[in-house]
Structure formats: C-alpha cells, structure tokens
Amino acid sequence: SYAAGDGPIGLALGDLDGDGDLDMVTANELGNDASVLLNSGDGTFAAPGSYAAGSFPESVALGDLDGDGDLDMAVANIGSDNTSVLLNNGDGTFAAQSLFAAGDGPRGVALGDVDGDGNVDLAVTNFNSDNISVLMNAGGGFFPIQIQYAAGDGPVGVALDDLNGDGHLDMVVANRNSGNTSVLMNNTTGSFMDQTFFPAGNGPVDVALGDLDGDGDLDIATANELSLDTNLLLNNGDGTFAVEARYAVGANPLSVALGDLDGDGDLDIATANRDSNDASVLLNNGDGSFAAEARYAAGALPRSVALGDLDGDGDLDLVAAQSGAGDFNPNDIIVMLNNGDGSYAPPTYYDSRGQIESVALGNLDGDGILDIAVTNAESSGNLGVVQGIGDGTFRFEHLYSTSGTPESIAIGDLDNNGFRDVVVVEFDNDNLKVLQNQAFFVFRLLPVNYSTGAQPRGLATGDLDGDGNLDVVVANNASDDASVLLGNGDFTFAPQTRYAAGDGPWSVALGDLDGDGDLDMTVSNELSSDVIMWLNNGDGTFSSRTRYAVGAGPASIALGDLNGDGALDMVVSNAGNGDVSVLLNQCSAQPCPADLNGDGLLDLADISTFVLGFTGQDPVADLAEPFGVFDLADITAFISAFNAGCP
C-alpha cells in the first residue's frame, strides 16, 4: 500500500521526476497538504512525499511555472483564500510552498499562458465571491498581480484552452449554484471579455475541454453533481456553443476527464461518482455521441478522476481519489488499469499510513541516491526512513517509535563517518533525539534525549562554531526562544544555549547573512508576526539581535540570494494573511540594528519606530540584554547604533 494525505480530493497526473512515466499528485483537504506519488514505471507507485499547502486544499494542477523544464504544482486552498505554488526541484521533490492571494473560497485551478509572454499563469475559481482570479506570472513562478473576472453563482471547475482558434487561451468555468457554464474569451492581450453563459445540467462542478465530434475545435463536457449526468456543449467554431446532449452517469458526479480510452482515435468520457461509489466510462461513437455508460467500482465516495498511461502499455488508465467510508480507508487512491479496449481491470487501492508532519531528503546509504526520512505524528508517533532505488521508487521502510510527538526532522552526518544521521524534535517532550546511521541503511535510535525549550517546532543543522561538527538549532514555540546545541562530533551535544526570540517561534534557517564566513540564525515568530536575526560571533555564540516585521502568522522561512548581489535574502511564508514576505539583504557586510524599518537608511522614521516600540514594549525596541526587559540598555544600544550609521 502507498500513502496519500488526509482526505485526498484533488488529483493530477504528470511526469514529475523526468523518467518518462506519469506520477500522481493529490490535494488533501483534511491534511492541508499535497501528496506526491512517483510511478515505478509499471503502474505501481512508491510511498509519497508530503508537502504543506494552505487551509483545506481543494484542487491541484501541474505545469512548468518557473520555466526550468519540469512540472511544478499549484493548489487552490478554499480555507485560506489563496493558492499554493510549489516549485519542482527537478527530481519530483518540491520546494516549500509560496502562497498567493486569491478571492473568497478558491476551489478550482487551471494553468496556462494567458498573455503570451512565455510564462504559465494561474486561473482560480472563487466559490464564495462568484468570480475567477487570474494570477499573472512575472517569471520564475512569482505571481504579483491578481485580476478578477465575474463568473456565475458558485464557480468550481475551470479550464483554459483556445476555443475560437485565434491562438490565445480562453476560459471555461462550471458554476454549481447557477447551473450553467461561463465562457470568457481572451481579448488577445491576456485580459478577458465579459462572460457568456451556456446551459449545463443541475449543479455543474467540473469542466473538461476536448474535440468530441472531430471537427477540429474544442467542445465542453461538464460533470453535473445534482442532475447525475454529464452535459456536452459542441463548439460552433467561434467559441459559441450548442447544447448537444446529456448522458446519465452515477450518483453525484464531481469530476470529469476526457481521453481516448479505447484507442479508436476519438475522445471518451470518464466521471468520478461520489454517492454511487464508482466511475462511469462513456465511449464515443465517433461523431460526438456516446454509448451508455459502463460503471466500475471505485471504493467509497470517489471525488476526483484523472486519465493517463500509468503502466506504459500505450492506453489510458484511470485514477480516482476517494473520501472513504465503511471498510475503505478515507485516504485511498484508486488505480484501474485499462484492458486496452476502454474497459478496466479491478481497482488497486493505495492507502494512507497516517499524518506526516515533516519530511527530509538525503543520501542515507552512500549510494548517491536520495532517501527519505519522515515523521508521523499519529498514534504514539514514529520516525521512518525509506530507501531510494534511483528510479523515483522506494523500498525498505523502517519505522522507529518515538516516545513523544515528532515534529521537525533534519538529516546530517553527526559523527563524521560518511553516513548521514537523522535528528528529530519531539513537540510534547521538549527534547531532541538522534537516529544513528550505523552504515548502509542500518539505524539505531539512541536512548539519550537532549533538552530544548518548550514545544520545539523548527529545526536546522549546520556547523556553527567552525569545528567541523554539525550543530543543531531549534525554534521553541511555547518558550519564545531558540536553542543552540553545539555538536561534539560523536552524537553528543553540549547543553543548550537559549536565545530570546519573538512570540511563538515556528521555523528556523541558517546562513551567512553578513558575509563573514560563519552561519547566522533567523527564526520566524508566528504570534508576533516578525523575524528575529542573530549574527554569529564565529564561535557558535550569537549577538546583534535584530527584529524585522513581516506578515501575519509567519511559518516557514528560507534564505537565498534573490537579487544576485551575492548576499543571502530572506523569504517568509505568512500563514495568517496568505502571502509571502521578501526581505532583501541591505547590509551584507555588517548589521544595521538601528534601521528599524529596513529601508537601508537611518532617519526620523527609525527614531519614531523605536520610541513607539519602546513605549508599547514591542520587541522591535528590545535591542539589548536582558531581552524581554525594556530599560536604559535598550535606549543606549539604539543611540549607539544610530550614531554608528548604516554601512
């Protein structure tokens, strides 16, 4: 069996690792994440990677968003009113999400270059605000501009393609509550004309485009949840449509897909039918009319369907994601292989192993191939390591029970023997544990625990004191500080040193921020909506604490040179308001602690910020030890820093 996330609802297929076969991605509504299952090449799938998304992700789409030749991921999050963009590292693993605001209640997402600039843009349906957000790609998978267009009542499914043959992508939207389809034609500049409504069945929730009647233009098929059918609208050739027919399918169809299922050269239809627990297949008669459905059992409450050649035999197989009930795991993914004639073999179920909290990749057995380490927070909690084979598949999963709830995980060679070990923090036990790699994928969970602060959440490793041994930094969510544990090179650590952070530390990142050759420390603070930076003194102790305001509820933090100036910049994902903060490094050689608004200048605005912060006991004005106390030392530190100027 193969894991998916909790409540998979959205589903997409694509070659994520570049090996020529189709992999799977699910958007997991209850787990607030996306699962990636890599194809072994024969239609079976390896254990998944799990990647955080926004709140209640509903749908997922794949496309090359950053122009590097591999497929990236976009996820519509109905609970947090935003879209997650996860860029592919090139091997089927993904970088942490970037969040971009959408409208109210995003449910569907489609990808395409709507303005002809060579970058793939996003179209997102907003169920509650009855509109579509088009997010324009500025290049590199960054979406700074959102344009909204009116839709019908309760838009759900969306598709992009050229409906009138002018070479520009048009948009089709299924409107559940108004029972119709919106067609928005591209005006050739990347903006869209006002919608035109075309009838559908009762409760259309998904839409697919394809040439159903063989006349060379794209027709529309919808899945109609309430009228229990699929509706076909044939294109007149100019982007207007005639209602051709409705065909009965199973109960409450929620998803529709088109593909040549029987190999006769024309497009057939497949739907996922939630309440009849099956999938319907309707074969095309060759003229745009369809034979009566054939039904195939699909577990319990299937929500989404996708088509692709999973086993490499040249025909299209069927994948469904189910919600689950009764004897069926709620997190099952169902695979049905095509017999070659548009009929399908009995389903194979790929089931869930639980709630993945954290995942890390590294070469654990020295063979040059990336392996996986994961934490599973369900039940008593455990730590798992999975060996990579080299073709995107994995084997030999080993589970190690932890006494508490494992939160974050990191990989690194702690004893300098050439094999990477695993470090994990236990959220409810306030400690750090080590899984020793004894060589060639043989592990031992060491019995020694190392104390951290309260409720450790973020974790990072790096050589902080320049002795050649890996050290560990932990962000402690409840004690509002960061723990630094210097490694001795033998799986032991010196007692922690604690550094006061903001309110609710969540994530930690290490990098040389001031260009002096050693690793500095940054921590995102969920409740005070800021980032704290400390500069390394060169020996693994830290000073020059500086605070930077970011968005609401910052979670993940990452460092990288964003503008090519050779200095590490900061990117922070803000869970509270669904956006991303980018902080460019303006003092790459030395810190500038008196530049409180981060504009690279020392002026009256910084003085005003300090006075207001000191009066209101805001951490921005807490510049000197003892941290957490606002006194003359903070005033003296600000005056000295201000007089010293900004390098």
C-alpha positions as CSV (number, residue, x, y, z in Angstrom):
1,S,0.0,0.0,0.0
2,Y,1.0,3.6,-0.6
3,A,0.3,6.6,1.5
4,A,-1.8,9.6,0.5
5,G,-2.7,12.5,2.7
6,D,-5.8,13.0,4.8
7,G,-8.9,13.4,2.7
8,P,-7.5,13.5,-0.9
9,I,-9.9,15.4,-3.1
10,G,-7.9,17.0,-6.0
11,L,-5.9,14.8,-8.3
12,A,-3.4,15.4,-11.2
13,L,-1.1,13.3,-13.3
14,G,2.3,14.3,-14.8
15,D,5.9,13.2,-15.1
16,L,7.3,14.9,-12.1
17,D,10.8,13.2,-11.9
18,G,11.6,13.2,-15.6
19,D,11.8,9.4,-16.0
20,G,9.1,9.3,-18.8
21,D,6.2,7.9,-16.8
22,L,3.2,9.5,-15.1
23,D,3.3,10.3,-11.4
24,M,0.4,11.3,-9.2
25,V,-0.4,14.4,-7.0
26,T,-3.3,14.8,-4.6
27,A,-4.6,17.8,-2.8
28,N,-5.5,16.6,0.7
29,E,-8.5,18.6,2.1
30,L,-8.2,17.5,5.7
31,G,-4.4,17.2,5.9
32,N,-3.8,20.7,4.5
33,D,-1.1,19.3,2.2
34,A,-0.4,17.7,-1.1
35,S,0.9,14.2,-1.7
36,V,3.3,13.2,-4.5
37,L,3.4,9.5,-5.5
38,L,6.1,8.6,-8.0
39,N,5.5,5.9,-10.6
40,S,7.7,2.9,-10.5
41,G,7.2,2.5,-14.3
42,D,4.7,-0.3,-14.3
43,G,1.7,1.5,-12.9
44,T,2.5,0.9,-9.3
45,F,3.6,3.8,-7.0
46,A,6.2,4.4,-4.4
47,A,5.5,5.9,-1.0
48,P,4.6,9.5,-1.2
49,G,6.2,12.8,-0.3
50,S,4.0,15.2,1.7
51,Y,4.2,18.9,1.1
52,A,2.4,21.6,3.1
53,A,-0.3,23.6,1.4
54,G,-2.8,26.2,2.6
55,S,-6.0,25.5,4.6
56,F,-8.4,22.9,3.1
57,P,-6.8,22.5,-0.3
58,E,-9.4,21.5,-2.9
59,S,-7.7,21.1,-6.3
60,V,-4.3,20.8,-7.8
61,A,-2.8,21.4,-11.3
62,L,0.6,20.8,-12.8
63,G,2.7,22.9,-15.2
64,D,6.1,24.5,-15.6
65,L,5.7,27.6,-13.6
66,D,9.3,28.7,-13.4
67,G,10.5,27.8,-16.9
68,D,13.1,25.2,-15.9
69,G,11.5,22.4,-17.9
70,D,9.9,20.4,-15.1
71,L,6.4,20.3,-13.7
72,D,5.5,22.5,-10.7
73,M,2.4,22.4,-8.6
74,A,-0.4,24.9,-7.9
75,V,-3.0,24.1,-5.2
76,A,-6.3,26.1,-4.6
77,N,-6.9,26.4,-0.8
78,I,-10.6,27.1,0.0
79,G,-10.0,27.7,3.7
80,S,-7.2,30.2,3.5
81,D,-8.3,32.1,0.3
82,N,-5.1,31.6,-1.5
83,T,-3.1,29.4,-3.9
84,S,0.0,27.4,-3.1
85,V,2.8,27.3,-5.6
86,L,5.3,24.5,-5.1
87,L,8.3,24.5,-7.5
88,N,9.8,21.2,-8.5
89,N,13.5,20.6,-7.6
90,G,13.8,18.6,-10.8
91,D,13.6,15.2,-9.3
92,G,10.0,15.0,-8.3
93,T,10.6,16.6,-4.9
94,F,9.3,20.1,-4.3
95,A,10.4,23.3,-2.5
96,A,8.3,24.7,0.3
97,Q,5.2,26.5,-0.9
98,S,4.8,30.1,-1.8
99,L,1.3,31.5,-1.1
100,F,-0.5,33.9,-3.4
101,A,-3.8,35.6,-2.5
102,A,-7.0,34.7,-4.5
103,G,-10.7,35.5,-3.9
104,D,-13.1,34.2,-1.4
105,G,-13.2,30.4,-1.3
106,P,-10.9,29.2,-4.1
107,R,-11.9,25.7,-5.3
108,G,-10.6,25.1,-8.9
109,V,-7.2,25.9,-10.5
110,A,-6.0,25.8,-14.1
111,L,-2.7,26.7,-15.7
112,G,-1.8,28.4,-19.0
113,D,0.0,31.3,-20.6
114,V,-2.9,33.7,-21.0
115,D,-0.9,36.8,-22.0
116,G,1.5,35.1,-24.4
117,D,4.7,36.2,-22.5
118,G,6.0,32.6,-22.2
119,N,5.2,32.3,-18.5
120,V,2.5,30.0,-17.3
121,D,-0.3,31.9,-15.4
122,L,-2.9,30.7,-13.0
123,A,-6.7,30.8,-13.1
124,V,-8.5,30.2,-9.8
125,T,-12.3,29.9,-9.3
126,N,-13.6,31.6,-6.1
127,F,-16.8,29.8,-4.9
128,N,-17.9,32.3,-2.4
129,S,-17.2,35.6,-4.2
130,D,-18.5,34.2,-7.6
131,N,-15.5,35.2,-9.6
132,I,-12.3,34.0,-11.1
133,S,-8.8,35.2,-10.1
134,V,-6.2,35.3,-12.9
135,L,-2.7,35.4,-11.4
136,M,-0.1,36.7,-13.8
137,N,3.3,35.0,-13.7
138,A,6.1,37.6,-13.6
139,G,8.6,34.8,-14.3
140,G,10.2,32.3,-12.0
141,G,6.9,31.2,-10.6
142,F,6.2,34.5,-8.9
143,F,2.6,35.9,-9.2
144,P,2.4,39.5,-8.0
145,I,-0.7,40.6,-10.0
146,Q,-4.2,39.3,-9.5
147,I,-7.1,40.3,-11.8
148,Q,-10.6,39.1,-11.0
149,Y,-13.4,38.4,-13.5
150,A,-17.1,37.8,-12.7
151,A,-18.4,34.2,-13.0
152,G,-21.8,32.6,-12.3
153,D,-23.1,31.6,-8.9
154,G,-20.7,29.2,-7.1
155,P,-17.9,28.6,-9.7
156,V,-15.9,25.4,-9.1
157,G,-14.2,23.8,-12.1
158,V,-12.1,25.8,-14.6
159,A,-10.3,25.1,-17.8
160,L,-8.1,27.1,-20.2
161,D,-7.7,26.5,-24.0
162,D,-8.1,28.1,-27.4
163,L,-11.9,28.0,-28.1
164,N,-12.0,30.2,-31.2
165,G,-8.8,29.3,-33.0
166,D,-7.1,32.7,-32.5
167,G,-4.0,31.3,-30.8
168,H,-4.9,32.7,-27.3
169,L,-6.2,30.8,-24.3
170,D,-9.8,31.3,-23.4
171,M,-11.5,30.3,-20.1
172,V,-14.4,28.0,-19.2
173,V,-16.0,27.8,-15.7
174,A,-18.6,25.4,-14.3
175,N,-21.0,27.3,-12.0
176,R,-22.6,24.9,-9.5
177,N,-25.3,27.1,-8.0
178,S,-26.5,28.8,-11.1
179,G,-26.4,25.6,-13.2
180,N,-24.5,27.0,-16.1
181,T,-21.1,27.4,-17.8
182,S,-19.3,30.7,-18.2
183,V,-17.2,31.2,-21.3
184,L,-14.7,34.1,-21.2
185,M,-12.9,34.8,-24.4
186,N,-9.3,36.2,-24.4
187,N,-9.1,39.6,-26.0
188,T,-5.6,38.6,-27.3
189,T,-3.8,40.8,-24.7
190,G,-4.1,38.4,-21.7
191,S,-7.3,40.0,-20.3
192,F,-10.7,38.5,-20.8
193,M,-14.0,39.7,-22.1
194,D,-17.2,39.6,-20.1
195,Q,-18.6,36.1,-19.7
196,T,-21.2,34.4,-21.8
197,F,-23.4,31.8,-20.2
198,F,-24.3,28.5,-21.7
199,P,-26.7,26.0,-20.1
200,A,-25.4,22.9,-18.2
201,G,-27.2,20.4,-16.0
202,N,-28.1,20.8,-12.4
203,G,-25.1,21.6,-10.2
204,P,-22.1,21.6,-12.6
205,V,-18.9,21.3,-10.6
206,D,-16.2,20.3,-13.1
207,V,-15.4,21.0,-16.8
208,A,-13.2,19.4,-19.4
209,L,-12.3,20.6,-22.9
210,G,-11.7,18.4,-26.0
211,D,-12.7,17.8,-29.6
212,L,-15.6,15.4,-29.0
213,D,-17.1,15.5,-32.6
214,G,-13.8,15.5,-34.6
215,D,-14.4,18.9,-36.3
216,G,-11.1,20.4,-35.1
217,D,-12.4,22.7,-32.4
218,L,-12.7,22.2,-28.6
219,D,-16.0,21.2,-27.1
220,I,-17.1,21.3,-23.4
221,A,-18.1,18.4,-21.1
222,T,-19.3,19.1,-17.5
223,A,-19.9,16.9,-14.5
224,N,-23.3,17.8,-13.0
225,E,-23.5,16.9,-9.4
226,L,-27.2,17.3,-8.8
227,S,-28.7,16.1,-12.1
228,L,-26.5,13.0,-12.1
229,D,-25.2,13.4,-15.6
230,T,-22.6,14.9,-17.9
231,N,-23.5,17.7,-20.3
232,L,-21.9,18.2,-23.7
233,L,-21.7,21.6,-25.5
234,L,-20.4,21.3,-29.0
235,N,-18.3,24.3,-30.3
236,N,-19.7,26.2,-33.4
237,G,-16.1,27.0,-34.2
238,D,-16.1,30.5,-32.9
239,G,-16.2,29.9,-29.1
240,T,-20.0,29.8,-29.0
241,F,-21.7,26.5,-28.1
242,A,-24.8,24.4,-28.9
243,V,-26.2,22.0,-26.4
244,E,-25.8,18.6,-27.9
245,A,-26.9,16.0,-25.3
246,R,-26.8,15.0,-21.7
247,Y,-25.8,11.5,-20.7
248,A,-26.6,9.7,-17.4
249,V,-23.7,8.7,-15.1
250,G,-23.6,7.6,-11.5
251,A,-24.8,9.5,-8.4
252,N,-23.3,12.9,-7.7
253,P,-20.5,13.1,-10.3
254,L,-17.9,15.5,-9.0
255,S,-15.2,15.2,-11.7
256,V,-14.9,14.6,-15.4
257,A,-12.0,13.8,-17.7
258,L,-11.6,13.3,-21.4
259,G,-9.3,10.8,-23.2
260,D,-9.2,8.2,-26.0
261,L,-9.9,5.2,-23.7
262,D,-10.5,2.5,-26.4
263,G,-7.8,3.5,-28.9
264,D,-10.1,4.4,-31.8
265,G,-8.9,8.0,-32.2
266,D,-11.8,9.9,-30.6
267,L,-12.3,11.3,-27.1
268,D,-14.2,9.3,-24.5
269,I,-15.5,10.5,-21.1
270,A,-14.8,9.3,-17.5
271,T,-16.5,10.6,-14.3
272,A,-16.0,10.1,-10.6
273,N,-19.4,9.5,-8.9
274,R,-19.2,10.2,-5.2
275,D,-22.5,8.8,-3.9
276,S,-22.7,5.6,-6.1
277,N,-19.1,4.8,-5.2
278,D,-18.0,4.2,-8.8
279,A,-16.6,5.7,-12.0
280,S,-18.5,6.0,-15.3
281,V,-16.9,5.4,-18.6
282,L,-18.7,6.6,-21.8
283,L,-17.2,5.6,-25.1
284,N,-17.5,7.9,-28.1
285,N,-19.4,6.6,-31.1
286,G,-17.0,8.7,-33.3
287,D,-19.4,11.5,-34.1
288,G,-19.6,13.2,-30.7
289,S,-22.4,11.0,-29.4
290,F,-21.8,8.4,-26.7
291,A,-22.7,4.9,-25.8
292,A,-24.4,4.2,-22.5
293,E,-22.0,4.3,-19.5
294,A,-20.1,1.4,-18.1
295,R,-19.6,1.6,-14.3
296,Y,-16.6,0.5,-12.4
297,A,-16.4,0.2,-8.6
298,A,-14.2,2.9,-7.1
299,G,-14.2,2.4,-3.3
300,A,-16.2,4.8,-1.2
301,L,-17.1,8.4,-2.1
302,P,-14.7,9.0,-5.0
303,R,-14.2,12.7,-5.5
304,S,-11.8,13.2,-8.5
305,V,-10.7,11.3,-11.6
306,A,-7.7,11.6,-13.9
307,L,-6.5,9.7,-17.0
308,G,-3.0,8.7,-18.1
309,D,-0.9,5.8,-19.2
310,L,0.4,4.5,-15.9
311,D,1.9,1.2,-16.9
312,G,3.5,2.2,-20.2
313,D,1.4,-0.1,-22.4
314,G,0.0,2.7,-24.6
315,D,-3.5,3.0,-23.3
316,L,-5.1,5.4,-20.7
317,D,-5.6,4.1,-17.2
318,L,-7.9,5.7,-14.6
319,V,-7.1,7.1,-11.2
320,A,-9.6,8.2,-8.6
321,A,-9.2,9.9,-5.2
322,Q,-11.8,8.8,-2.6
323,S,-13.1,10.3,0.6
324,G,-13.7,6.8,2.1
325,A,-16.3,5.2,4.4
326,G,-17.1,1.8,5.9
327,D,-14.4,-0.7,5.1
328,F,-12.5,1.7,2.9
329,N,-9.6,3.9,4.1
330,P,-10.7,7.5,3.7
331,N,-7.3,8.3,2.2
332,D,-7.2,5.7,-0.5
333,I,-6.2,6.4,-4.1
334,I,-7.6,4.0,-6.6
335,V,-5.9,2.9,-9.8
336,M,-7.7,1.0,-12.6
337,L,-5.5,-0.3,-15.5
338,N,-7.0,-0.2,-18.9
339,N,-7.5,-3.6,-20.6
340,G,-6.7,-1.9,-23.9
341,D,-10.3,-1.6,-25.2
342,G,-11.7,1.1,-22.8
343,S,-12.7,-1.5,-20.2
344,Y,-10.9,-1.6,-16.9
345,A,-9.4,-4.2,-14.5
346,P,-10.5,-4.3,-10.9
347,P,-9.1,-1.4,-8.8
348,T,-5.9,-1.4,-6.8
349,Y,-6.1,0.6,-3.6
350,Y,-3.2,2.7,-2.3
351,D,-3.9,3.6,1.3
352,S,-2.7,6.0,3.9
353,R,-0.2,5.4,6.7
354,G,-1.1,8.4,8.8
355,Q,-0.3,12.1,9.3
356,I,3.1,13.1,8.0
357,E,4.4,16.1,9.9
358,S,7.8,16.6,8.4
359,V,9.9,15.1,5.6
360,A,13.6,15.4,4.7
361,L,15.7,14.1,1.8
362,G,19.3,12.9,1.9
363,N,21.7,10.2,0.8
364,L,21.5,7.9,3.8
365,D,23.2,4.8,2.5
366,G,26.1,6.3,0.5
367,D,24.9,5.1,-2.9
368,G,24.4,8.6,-4.4
369,I,20.6,8.3,-4.4
370,L,18.3,10.4,-2.3
371,D,16.5,8.6,0.5
372,I,13.6,9.9,2.6
373,A,13.1,10.5,6.3
374,V,9.7,11.3,7.7
375,T,7.9,11.9,10.9
376,N,4.4,10.5,11.6
377,A,2.5,12.3,14.4
378,E,-0.5,10.0,14.6
379,S,-0.9,7.5,17.5
380,S,2.2,7.4,19.6
381,G,4.3,8.8,16.8
382,N,7.2,7.4,14.8
383,L,10.1,8.2,12.6
384,G,10.5,6.5,9.3
385,V,13.4,6.1,6.8
386,V,12.7,4.9,3.2
387,Q,15.5,3.8,0.8
388,G,15.6,5.3,-2.7
389,I,16.2,2.9,-5.6
390,G,17.2,5.5,-8.1
391,D,14.3,5.4,-10.5
392,G,11.9,7.5,-8.3
393,T,10.7,4.5,-6.3
394,F,11.5,3.5,-2.7
395,R,11.8,0.4,-0.6
396,F,12.7,-1.0,2.8
397,E,10.8,1.4,5.0
398,H,11.9,1.2,8.6
399,L,9.8,2.7,11.4
400,Y,11.2,3.7,14.8
401,S,8.8,4.5,17.6
402,T,9.3,7.8,19.5
403,S,8.1,8.5,23.0
404,G,6.5,11.8,22.1
405,T,5.1,13.6,19.0
406,P,7.8,14.0,16.4
407,E,7.6,17.4,14.8
408,S,10.5,18.5,12.6
409,I,13.3,16.4,11.1
410,A,16.7,17.1,9.6
411,I,19.5,15.0,8.1
412,G,23.2,15.3,8.6
413,D,26.4,13.4,9.4
414,L,26.7,13.9,13.2
415,D,29.8,11.6,13.8
416,N,31.7,12.3,10.6
417,N,31.7,8.7,9.5
418,G,30.5,9.5,6.0
419,F,26.9,8.3,6.6
420,R,24.1,10.8,7.3
421,D,22.1,10.6,10.5
422,V,18.7,11.8,11.4
423,V,17.7,14.4,14.0
424,V,14.1,14.9,15.2
425,V,12.5,17.2,17.8
426,E,9.6,15.9,20.0
427,F,7.0,18.7,20.3
428,D,5.4,17.4,23.6
429,N,8.5,16.1,25.3
430,D,10.7,19.3,24.8
431,N,13.7,17.4,23.6
432,L,15.8,16.3,20.6
433,K,16.5,12.7,19.6
434,V,19.1,11.2,17.2
435,L,18.7,8.2,14.8
436,Q,22.2,6.9,14.3
437,N,23.1,5.7,10.9
438,Q,25.5,2.8,11.6
439,A,26.3,2.4,7.9
440,F,24.5,1.3,4.8
441,F,21.0,2.0,6.0
442,V,21.3,0.3,9.4
443,F,19.9,2.6,12.1
444,R,19.7,2.8,15.8
445,L,17.5,5.2,17.8
446,L,19.8,6.5,20.5
447,P,18.4,6.4,24.1
448,V,19.7,9.8,25.0
449,N,17.5,12.8,24.9
450,Y,18.7,16.4,24.7
451,S,16.7,19.1,26.3
452,T,15.3,22.0,24.2
453,G,12.9,24.8,25.0
454,A,9.1,24.3,25.4
455,Q,7.3,22.8,22.4
456,P,10.1,22.7,19.8
457,R,8.9,23.1,16.3
458,G,11.5,24.3,13.9
459,L,14.9,22.5,13.3
460,A,18.1,23.2,11.4
461,T,21.6,21.8,11.3
462,G,24.9,23.4,10.4
463,D,28.5,23.9,11.6
464,L,28.0,27.0,13.8
465,D,31.4,27.1,15.6
466,G,33.7,26.1,12.7
467,D,35.0,22.9,14.3
468,G,33.8,20.6,11.5
469,N,31.0,19.1,13.5
470,L,27.3,19.6,12.9
471,D,25.4,21.7,15.4
472,V,21.6,22.0,15.9
473,V,19.3,25.0,16.2
474,V,15.7,24.5,17.5
475,A,12.8,27.1,17.4
476,N,10.8,26.6,20.6
477,N,7.1,27.6,20.1
478,A,6.0,27.9,23.7
479,S,9.1,29.3,25.4
480,D,9.6,32.0,22.8
481,D,13.3,31.3,22.2
482,A,15.8,29.3,20.1
483,S,18.0,26.6,21.4
484,V,21.6,26.2,20.1
485,L,23.2,22.8,20.8
486,L,26.8,22.5,19.7
487,G,27.8,19.1,18.5
488,N,30.8,17.2,19.7
489,G,31.1,15.0,16.6
490,D,30.1,11.8,18.4
491,F,26.3,12.1,18.6
492,T,26.6,14.1,21.9
493,F,25.8,17.8,22.3
494,A,26.8,20.5,24.7
495,P,24.0,21.7,26.9
496,Q,21.7,24.1,25.0
497,T,22.2,27.9,25.0
498,R,18.9,29.7,24.7
499,Y,18.3,33.0,22.8
500,A,15.2,35.1,23.3
501,A,13.1,35.2,20.1
502,G,9.7,36.7,19.4
503,D,6.3,35.4,20.3
504,G,5.6,31.8,19.1
505,P,8.8,30.8,17.2
506,W,7.9,28.4,14.3
507,S,10.7,28.0,11.9
508,V,14.5,28.4,11.8
509,A,17.0,28.9,9.0
510,L,20.8,29.2,8.9
511,G,23.0,31.1,6.5
512,D,25.9,33.5,6.3
513,L,23.9,36.8,6.3
514,D,26.8,39.2,7.0
515,G,29.4,37.7,4.7
516,D,31.9,36.8,7.4
517,G,32.1,33.1,6.6
518,D,30.0,31.7,9.5
519,L,26.4,30.7,9.8
520,D,23.9,33.2,11.3
521,M,20.5,32.4,12.6
522,T,17.0,33.5,11.7
523,V,13.7,32.5,13.4
524,S,10.1,33.3,12.3
525,N,7.7,34.1,15.1
526,E,4.1,33.1,14.5
527,L,2.3,35.3,17.1
528,S,4.4,38.5,17.0
529,S,4.5,38.4,13.1
530,D,8.2,39.0,12.8
531,V,11.6,37.5,12.2
532,I,14.5,37.7,14.6
533,M,18.1,37.5,13.2
534,W,21.2,36.9,15.2
535,L,24.7,37.2,13.9
536,N,27.3,34.5,14.7
537,N,30.3,35.7,16.7
538,G,32.3,33.0,14.9
539,D,32.3,30.5,17.8
540,G,28.7,29.4,17.8
541,T,27.5,32.1,20.1
542,F,25.2,34.8,18.8
543,S,24.7,38.6,19.2
544,S,23.4,41.6,17.3
545,R,19.8,40.5,17.6
546,T,17.6,42.4,15.1
547,R,13.9,42.2,14.5
548,Y,12.1,42.6,11.2
549,A,8.3,42.9,10.8
550,V,6.7,40.5,8.3
551,G,3.1,39.4,7.5
552,A,0.6,37.8,9.9
553,G,1.4,34.4,11.3
554,P,4.8,33.7,9.6
555,A,5.5,30.0,9.4
556,S,8.3,28.8,7.1
557,I,11.5,30.8,6.5
558,A,14.1,30.3,3.8
559,L,17.3,32.1,2.8
560,G,18.8,32.6,-0.7
561,D,20.3,35.2,-3.0
562,L,17.2,36.6,-4.7
563,N,18.7,39.6,-6.5
564,G,22.1,38.3,-7.5
565,D,24.1,40.6,-5.3
566,G,25.9,37.8,-3.5
567,A,24.1,38.3,-0.2
568,L,21.5,36.0,1.3
569,D,18.0,37.4,1.3
570,M,15.0,36.2,3.4
571,V,11.6,34.8,2.3
572,V,8.9,34.1,4.8
573,S,5.5,32.5,4.2
574,N,2.8,34.2,6.2
575,A,0.0,31.8,7.1
576,G,-2.2,34.4,8.7
577,N,-2.8,36.5,5.7
578,G,-1.9,34.1,2.9
579,D,1.1,35.9,1.4
580,V,4.9,35.9,1.3
581,S,7.3,38.5,2.8
582,V,10.6,39.0,0.9
583,L,13.4,40.8,2.8
584,L,16.4,41.8,0.7
585,N,19.7,41.9,2.5
586,Q,20.8,45.5,2.5
587,C,23.7,45.3,5.0
588,S,25.5,42.3,3.7
589,A,28.9,43.1,5.3
590,Q,27.7,44.4,8.7
591,P,24.5,44.6,10.6
592,C,22.5,47.7,10.9
593,P,20.4,47.2,14.0
594,A,19.1,50.8,14.2
595,D,17.5,50.6,10.7
596,L,14.2,49.5,12.2
597,N,12.1,49.9,9.1
598,G,14.6,48.0,6.9
599,D,14.9,50.7,4.2
600,G,18.7,50.9,4.4
601,L,18.6,54.5,5.8
602,L,18.8,55.9,9.3
603,D,16.3,58.7,9.7
604,L,13.5,60.1,11.7
605,A,11.3,57.1,10.8
606,D,13.6,54.8,12.7
607,I,13.7,57.1,15.7
608,S,9.9,57.2,15.7
609,T,9.6,53.4,15.4
610,F,12.0,52.9,18.3
611,V,10.1,55.4,20.6
612,L,6.7,53.8,19.8
613,G,8.1,50.3,20.2
614,F,9.8,51.1,23.5
615,T,6.7,52.8,24.9
616,G,4.5,49.9,23.8
617,Q,7.1,47.2,24.8
618,D,7.3,46.0,21.2
619,P,10.2,43.5,20.5
620,V,11.4,45.9,17.8
621,A,12.8,48.1,20.5
622,D,14.3,45.3,22.6
623,L,17.9,45.7,21.5
624,A,20.0,44.8,24.4
625,E,20.2,42.2,27.1
626,P,18.4,41.2,29.2
627,F,15.9,40.6,26.4
628,G,12.3,40.9,27.4
629,V,13.1,43.8,29.6
630,F,12.7,47.4,28.2
631,D,15.2,49.6,30.0
632,L,18.1,52.1,29.6
633,A,20.2,49.5,28.0
634,D,17.9,49.4,25.0
635,I,17.9,53.2,24.7
636,T,21.7,53.2,24.9
637,A,22.0,50.4,22.3
638,F,19.7,52.3,19.8
639,I,21.5,55.6,20.2
640,S,24.9,53.9,19.7
641,A,23.8,52.0,16.7
642,F,22.1,55.1,15.2
643,N,25.2,57.2,15.6
644,A,27.4,54.4,14.1
645,G,25.4,54.7,10.9
646,C,24.3,52.0,8.4
647,P,27.2,50.5,6.4
